[in-house]
Amino acid sequence: MMKHLLERDFDVIPVHPELNEIQGISCVRDIASLPDQVKALCVALPKDKTDAVLKQALNKGIEQLWIQQFSDGPETQQLINSSKANVVTGRCIFMYTDPKGFHKVHERLNKLFGAYAIA
């Protein structure tokens, strides 16, 4: 996912508790270590890790969040409902970021059948 976003000129700061860098870009260890100017976060984690990261992001004041399709944790919806954040869940970010290949087909099918979310 990071490679995809970088190829589309998104500014990306990877967060990883153990790695120093991903694809040549320095990582921060946790959400609290992100610079204050970070206002959006894309979460693509196993379900059992998502809610902890979501809590950290909300505590830091990040209010634009994308939780990648199939990453919702057991408390995700409750956390979203109790916040004022704008959170997208249940969607594949690839469909919304100039998709290519399979993701382009997926985007078109979703638009055709009315499942494509428009902000």
N, C-alpha and C positions, 0 to 999 in steps of 0.2 A: 504494500500500500504506500509506503514512504516513497519508493521509487516513482510510482505513478503520480503522486502529488508533486514531487520535485520536477518531474518532466512537464508538468503543467504550471510551473512557476509559482507554486505555493511556497511560502516561507514555512519551513519545518524545523522544529526543535524536538528531537527525539527524547523521550523519557524512558530510562531503563535503570533499574536499581543496581545492575552489575556491570554493564558495558560502558566503556569510555566513549565509544563512537559507533555509529551505524552509517554505513555508506559514506564514510569520510566526514561525517558531521558529528561534532561533540554532543554527547548526551548529558542531560541533567539527571540526577539520581531519583528525584521525586517531583511531584506537582508543585510543592512549596518552593522548589528551587527554580522554577520558571521565572523569567523576567516579568516584572509587573505589567509591561505593555502587552503581554499575551492575553488576548481576549476570547480566543476560541480554541477548542480542543477536540480532536478526533480520537475516540477510544476504540481500539480494536484488540480486545483481550478475551481470554477465556471467561466464561460467565462468572466463575467464582472469584474473579479479581476485579470485575467492573465496578461493583458498588463501592468498594473502598476508594478507587480512583475518582469516581463520581463525587463522593463526599469531599475528597481533598480539593477537587476542582471547584465545587460550590463554596467551600470554606475560603478558598483563595479569591473568590469573586468572579470566577470565569462563568459567564452566563450564556455563551454560545457553544453548545456541545453537540457533537455527532457521535452517537453510539452505534458502531457498525452492526449491521444486520447479524443476528444470532449471538451478539455479545451481551444482551440484557441479562443482568443478574436477578436474583430473587427479590431484591428490594428496589430495583431500578425505577419502576413506575411510581412507587411511593415516594422516593427521593425527589423525582421530577415534580410530582404533584405538590410537594411541600416547599418547592422553590419557586423563584420568579424567573428561572432560566429558560431560555429557548433551547429545547433539546429535541433532536431528531433521533428516533429509534426505528428499528425494523426496516431500515433502508440500506441499500448498498451504495456507498459513496462513489463507487466507480461509475454508476449511472448518471451522476450529477456533476461529473468533472471531465467533460469532453471525452466520453467513452470511445473505445476502439474495439474491434473484434467482437467477441461474444457479448461484452458489456453494452456495445452499441445496439445489438439485436435485442438484448434484454430491455434497454431503455425504450426502444421503439415499441416493443410489445406492451410494456407498461403504459406508454402514452396511448396506444391504440385501444387498450382495454380499460382505460381510466384509472389505473393504479399508480400513475406517476404523480408524486406529490409536488405541488407548486406552492411556494411560499407566498 
